[in-house]
Amino acid sequence: MNHSHSTVPDNWYETFFTAPFNEFWAAVFPEPVTEREVSCIDRHLNVGKGAHVLDAPCGSGRHSVELARRDYRVTGIDISDDAVVRAQNAARAAGVRVDFTCVDMQHLRTDDRFDGAICMGNSFGYFPHAGMQRFVQSLHSALKPGARLIIDTGTTAESILPTLKTEAKYEIGAYVFEIKNDYDTARSRLVTHTILRHDAEEWRQSFSHGVYTCAELGRLFATAGFEVIDRFADLDDKLFRLGDPRLLLVAERG
């Protein structure tokens, strides 16, 4: 592995999600995948229709819009201006109303507490540890007592470390996406350098994720006032085990 992790700034997420990358992520997840994910969310948030759900970050709005279709009241936040515009356009096209706002998810508003929250699409782990503590505490402050939170991540230690690939290439439609991974052992962060190609155009970006064990995640949430109540490996509620590539963690605010 190379050792270029120092070239990725802590605030990489502020500039990563530009139009080309947002278009690519939209191509990665077809509508049936979103519908299955939202059915899982619907099942485990354990709230009634009309409940107010926070989607943080919302990206281009695929979960927010599908939740709104199912009669939830939804607030979606994202730091990417381009993503928020895409989400607003998606809501208009679907004929649903969602409150989309461009904001850093470390600093959630708490004037209107939510009945539930989601953090999907492998978005958990963006920040350095202190930022993760702020984010989880901010979620606690934004939720009503007893409200549930669902975290979707593919970067737990149990998921990535047994089979970490240094390089990978994905072809989706007209896009070619290449990645090179490096693991920063001093900070337990997965650092990824990417090249996205579409026709004759090419974009290079880098990002990183904090890597936590399941036990560390439990302690992180417990410190903020949550209780982890379920850990699933897929949308059909299979229990998470070592080597599973995805963790869906369900926590409840005390």
N, C-alpha and C positions, 0 to 999 in steps of 0.2 A: 504494500500500500504506500501511496505517497503521503507526505506530511504537510499538506497545504491548507490544513484547517484554519490556520491563523489568518488566512485571507478572507474568511467569511465573517462579516461584522455581526455583532449581537442583534442589531436591528435590521437584519437582511429582509425580514418579512414586510418592511415598510415600502420596499421598491420592487419586490419580486413579482407580484401579481399584476403584470401588465397585460395588455390586450392579447398578444400571441399566446401566452401561457394560459390565460383564462379561456381562450377559444379551445386550446388543446384539452384542458380538464373537462370542458363541456362535451367534447367528443369521446372522452374516456368512459363516461357514465351514461348509457342509454336510459330512456325513460323507465323501462321495466325494472332496472336496478334501483332507481330512485323510489319507485312505488314499493318495492320489497323492503327497502331500508325504512321508509316512513311507516309501513305496516308494523315493523319491529318497534319503532319509536312509539307509535300509537299504543302498542300493547304494554310497553314497559314504563311509559310516563305515568300511566294509571290515573289519568285525569279525564274529565268529561269533555264533550264537544263544547266549543266556545271558550275553553280555557286559554289563558294567555301564555304562549310559549316563546322563549328566547332562542334564537339560532345564532350562535357566536363561535366562529365567524360564519357568515352566511354564504360567502363566495358569490356565485352568480345566481343564487336563490333557488336551486332545485329542490332542496328540502322545505324551505319556507313556502314556496308556491304550492307544493303538494300537500303540506299541512293545512294551508289555507283552503285548498280544494275540499279538505275533509272537515271544514267548519271550525278549525281552530283560529283564534286570534293570534297573529304572529308578528313579532318584532325581529328583524334581521339586522345584524351589524357586521361591518367589515371595514378594514383599513384601506382597501383598494377602491379608489374612485371608479375605476373601470368596472370592477365586479359589481358595485352597487348600482351603476347605471344598467348593466346587463340584468341584474335582479329585478329592477323596476320595470324594465321592458318585458321580462318574462311574466311578471305579475299582470301587467296590462294585457298581454297576449292571452293569458289564461282567464282573464276576467275576474281576478280575485284581488282583494285588498291586503297588502302587507306594508308594515311600517319599516322601510329600509333606511338605515343611517350609516354614514361613513364615520367610524370611530374606532379607536384602539380598544380591543376587548379586555385589556388589563384594567380599564377604567369604565366599568359599566354604570349606567345611571340606576339609581335605586329609589327614585320618586314613585315608581309604579312597580311593585314587586310581582314577579312572575310565578305562574303555577307549575312551570317546568322549564327545562333548558336542555339544549343539545349542543355538542361540539363534535361535528362529524368531519369526514373526509381527511382523516389523519392530520388534523389541525392542532391537536394537543401536543405540547412539547416544543413549540416554537421558541419560547423565551429562555434566557438563562434562569437558573433555579430561583433566584429572588423574584424574577418576573412571573414564574409559574406560581409561586406562593401568592403574589398579588392577584393573579388571574383567578385562582381557586377561591381566595378570600372574597374577591369581587363577585364571583358567582354566588357564594353563600349570602352575601349582602343583598343580591338582586332577587333571590328566591324567597318565597313564603315558607314558613315552617312546615315541614312534611313534604315539600316539593321535591321532585326527583330530577336528577341530572344524568344524561347519557353521554359518555365519552367514547369516541371511536378512534382507535389508534393502532398503527401497525409497527410502532417503534418501541414496544416494551423490550426489555432485555431478553425475556423468554421467547419473543418472536424473532428478533433479528440476529442475535449473537450466534445461535447454533449453525446458521446457514448463510451468514453474511456474504454477499457477492461483491467483489471489488468493482465489477463492471456489468452493465446490462444494456440491452437495446430493445426498444419497443416500437412497433409500427402499427399505428392506428389511423385508418383512413389514409389521408394524404400526409399525415404527420410521421416523422421519425424522431424518437426521443431517446437520447443516449445519456447514461449516467455513469459516474465514477464515484465510488464510495470510499470514505476514509473514516476511521473511528478514532476519535480523540479520547484516549484513555484517561487523561488527566481530568477531563470534565465530564466524561461519560456522555459524549455527544456524537451522533452520527452526522457526518458532514458529507454533503452530496454536491458534486459539480455536474451541471447538466448542459446539454446542447439540444436545442429544439430546431428541427428543420421542417420547412414547408415549401414545396416547390424549390425555388432558387434562394429562398431566404433562410437565414440562420440566426438564432439568438442563444446567447450563453448566460446562464444564471447559476448561482450557488445558494444553497440553503443548509440549515442544520436543525436537528431535533435533539432535545434532551432524551436520554435513554434511562428509564426507570424500571426496576423490577416491579412485579405486582404488589409485593409487600411495601415497597417504597411509595407506590401510588396510594395504597391504603393509608399509610401514615400521613402523606401529604393532605389527603382529604379529611382524615380524622382531625388533624391539627386545625383545619379551617372550620370544623363543626359538622362534617358530613359522616355518614355511615355507608360504607360500600355494602350493597346488598346482593349484587349479582355480578359475575364475570363470565361473559359468553364469548365463544370463538366464532360464531356466525349468526346469521339472521334467523336461524331455526332454533336458537337457544341451546346449542351444544356448549357444554361447559368448557372453559378455556383451560388448555394444558400446554406444557412445554412444547415449543416448536410450532404452535398454531400461529399463522401469519397475521391474525387480526384479533384485537381485544375490544369487545363492547362492554364497557364498565357502567353499571348502574349504581348511582349513589343517591342517598336521601338526606336532605337538610334536616339537622336536628333542631 
